[in-house]
Amino acid sequence: MSKILYIDTDGTKGSLPEGALGYDAYAAGGDEGRVGVGTASGTDILLSKKQEVDALENRVDTLESTDAISIAIALG
């Protein structure tokens, strides 16, 4: 199990070390609550928040089946 060791509380995000988890706790930055994973290339992978996934799921549920298939293909 991993532990989040890096927490951004003042808006000064830097690149996370490879494999490290970071948490954005800076409300004014717009990404509050987002978790990121450091990569070897220095570009962090930002994970979706639960409400973002739920919103997409609700949107897909309201589309016609052909539209949902198109979105699924586009998302990979």
C-alpha positions as CSV (number, residue, x, y, z in Angstrom):
1,M,0.0,0.0,0.0
2,S,1.2,3.5,-0.8
3,K,1.0,6.5,1.3
4,I,0.6,10.1,0.1
5,L,3.7,12.0,1.2
6,Y,3.4,15.1,-1.0
7,I,0.5,17.6,-0.3
8,D,0.2,20.9,-2.1
9,T,-1.2,23.4,0.4
10,D,0.1,26.6,-1.1
11,G,-0.3,26.2,-4.9
12,T,3.4,25.6,-5.7
13,K,3.1,22.2,-7.4
14,G,6.3,20.7,-8.6
15,S,7.0,17.4,-10.3
16,L,6.5,14.4,-8.0
17,P,9.3,11.8,-7.7
18,E,8.7,8.7,-9.8
19,G,6.0,6.5,-8.3
20,A,5.2,9.0,-5.5
21,L,1.6,10.0,-4.8
22,G,0.7,13.7,-4.3
23,Y,-2.5,15.3,-3.2
24,D,-3.7,18.8,-4.0
25,A,-5.2,20.5,-0.9
26,Y,-4.9,24.1,-2.4
27,A,-8.6,25.2,-2.8
28,A,-7.8,28.3,-4.9
29,G,-6.0,26.3,-7.6
30,G,-9.1,24.5,-8.9
31,D,-7.8,21.0,-8.5
32,E,-8.5,20.5,-4.8
33,G,-8.9,16.9,-3.9
34,R,-7.0,15.6,-7.0
35,V,-4.4,12.9,-6.6
36,G,-1.4,12.6,-8.9
37,V,1.3,10.0,-9.5
38,G,4.9,10.9,-10.4
39,T,6.4,9.5,-13.5
40,A,10.0,9.1,-14.7
41,S,9.4,11.8,-17.4
42,G,8.5,14.4,-14.8
43,T,5.0,14.8,-16.1
44,D,2.6,13.8,-13.3
45,I,-0.4,11.6,-14.1
46,L,-3.5,13.3,-12.5
47,L,-6.3,10.9,-11.5
48,S,-10.0,11.7,-11.9
49,K,-12.1,12.7,-9.0
50,K,-15.1,10.5,-8.1
51,Q,-17.6,13.3,-9.0
52,E,-15.9,13.6,-12.5
53,V,-16.4,9.9,-13.1
54,D,-19.9,10.0,-11.8
55,A,-20.8,13.0,-14.0
56,L,-19.5,11.2,-17.1
57,E,-21.3,8.0,-16.2
58,N,-24.6,9.9,-15.8
59,R,-24.0,11.7,-19.1
60,V,-23.4,8.4,-20.9
61,D,-26.5,6.9,-19.3
62,T,-28.6,9.6,-20.9
63,L,-27.3,9.3,-24.4
64,E,-28.5,6.9,-27.0
65,S,-26.7,3.7,-27.3
66,T,-24.8,4.7,-30.5
67,D,-23.6,7.8,-28.8
68,A,-22.4,5.9,-25.8
69,I,-20.5,3.5,-28.0
70,S,-18.8,6.5,-29.8
71,I,-17.8,7.9,-26.4
72,A,-16.4,4.6,-25.3
73,I,-14.3,4.2,-28.4
74,A,-13.0,7.8,-28.0
75,L,-12.1,7.2,-24.4
76,G,-10.3,4.0,-25.3
